[in-house]
Amino acid sequence: MNNQKQQKPTLTGQRFKTRKRDEKERFDPTQFQESIVQGLNQTGTDLEAVAKFLDASGAKLDYRRYAETLFDILVAGGMLAPGGTLSDDMTRTEFCLFTAQEDLETMQAYAQVFNKLIRRYKYLEKGFEEEIKKLLLFLKGFTESERNKLAMLTGILLANGNISASILNSLFNENLVKEGVSAAFAVKLFKSWINEKDINSVAASLRKVGMDNRLMELFPANKRSCEHFSKYFTDAGLKELSDFARNQQSIGARKELQKELQEMMSRGDPQKEIIAFTREEMKKAGLSEQTMIGIIWTSVMSSVEWNKKEELVTEQAIKHLKQYSPLLKAFTSQGLSELSLLLKIQEYCYDNIHFMKAFQKIVVLLYKADVLSEEAILKWYTEAHLAKGKSVFLEQMKKFVEWLKNAEEESESEEEEAD
């Protein structure tokens, strides 16, 4: 008996016939382009007819495979070579976005064509967004009029949610920024976007993709200031956008300041130094005392690890706030600032459940430390409090407020007697 294992056959050198349908089709957009160009030439400037033609053609032509070619033709009339020039060796059409009239109404009509096409063929969504990103990188290869039309169209598409604001990343390209192309394009784009919706819609879309703090990058580093941005866009008739950018920069500056203060407190820097630094930063950023006291309160409360036990956290908070009362006092020279601080304390105690019972003790401590006046406390109690935890905090403060009122009445009657 032969104990040797029988050798398994190997596949080396053997050839198998592949079925026709498994063969990878060669990428050749020529025929596809011919069909689209021919259709567009027949429909001409009738955009209703163009939309119908594109809708019907999707059933016969491979939109999925030739999405980039399709969008190139609809925008520029033919396939685009790197850099934005039209390929010479292919048929083109004169009926495209770049040859259309340069006005908002025409661009809105073109936006509808793209909108209908993508609604009908959902799989084109991603390819369309990629196309817009690419076109923005090619801006230098287009004429000023072509750029204007593309900017208006992009603004309308952004307003209608057809594309994400993340496409604006392409505008931060160094070459486009350096030559002022990005900023000029952004003016037209934001004008048509705000015209379709409003600045709040623009702000929400930019925040969603983390672009709200990046608009300064439309300018070269040496011109990347709030003043330059503000003047450029205000002069272009976009004051709303410059106000938004200024506000965003202010929010950024406040966050940085809060972080810096927190670090100074954690290091145990002398309060005199902290006060001097804060005054300087407040002046530099043009912040009001009311805004500043809110930043200081947040920094003070974020500079320690709080005990998780309710009964211990109050004791810890009183000790900590007693230490920082000179800092709080330095930035509550106005009644409005005191009120702002009270509202911050209310909000903090409501948002941090362990502090719910500590509210009254904190307020009394700051009253004794001369940070909060009786006028501010009474105003907060009678009319200026927030809705957050209102019943709990008003109940906590009831006895102290009564004591304040009585003390006030007594001092008034003493003054009358003296007169």
FENLINSUL-V769122 format. One line per field, one symbol per residue. phi: phi as a letter, one per 30 degrees, with the letter a starting at -180 (. if undefined). psi: psi as a letter, one per 40 degrees, with the letter a starting at -180 (. if undefined). Layout:
phi->???
psi->???
This chain:
phi->.ddddddddcceidccdcdedddddddbdedddedddedddddidddddddddddddddccddddceddededddcjadcdejjdddddbdbbdcaedcdddbdddddddedddedddddbeddedddddddeddddceddcddddddddddddedddddidbdddddedddeedddeciddddddedddddddddbaddddeddddecicdccddddcdedcdbdddeddeddddibdedddddddddddddddddedddedddddidededddddddddddedicdddddddddeddedcdbcdddcedcddeddddddddcddddddbbdceddddededddedddddcedceddedddddeddddidccddddddeddbcddddiedddddededdddddddddddddddddddd
psi->hhehhhhiiieheihihiideehhhhhgeddddddddddddddbegddddddddddddddigdddfdddddddddeeahhiheeihhdeiiiiegiddeiigidddddddddddddddddgdeedddddddddddddeddeiiddddddddddddddddeediieededdeehdddddeeddddddddddddddddbiddddddddddefedeeddeeiideegiddddddddddeffddddddddddddddddddddddddddddefiiddddddddddddddefiiddddddddddddeeeihiiehddddddddddddddeddddddffeidddddddddddddddddgdeedeeddddddddddefdhiddddddddddeiidhfdddddddeddddddddddddddddddddd.
